[in-house]
Amino acid sequence: MRPPRPFNAVLLAGILVLAGCRHEYSPTVDVLGSYFPAWIICIVSGLILTVIARQVLIALKVASHLRPAPLTYLCLMIAFTLAVWLMFFKN
């Protein structure tokens, strides 16, 4: 008996999703004997760098001209996070 077509589509989707899971390199960092995913460290460092950049922009009196400020700082955090990932965790 042949399975119905929706089952084939679900099976194919599952195979395609799991195809990217076979990597030899796991980006983890050993911190005090515990392994943390590298993306957590990148996000935290991106947040810290964004706060530092915000303080620099305030000191230069440029921060009042950045509109919309939440979107500006969100994009800055994403840029810093991706830059840290590329600098330290690129294979």
Secondary structure, DSSP 8 states (H G I E B T S, - for coil): ----HHHHHHHHHHHHHHGGG--S---EEEETTEEEEHHHHHHHHHHHHHHHHHHHHHHTT-GGG-SSHHHHHHHHHHHHHHHHHHHHS--
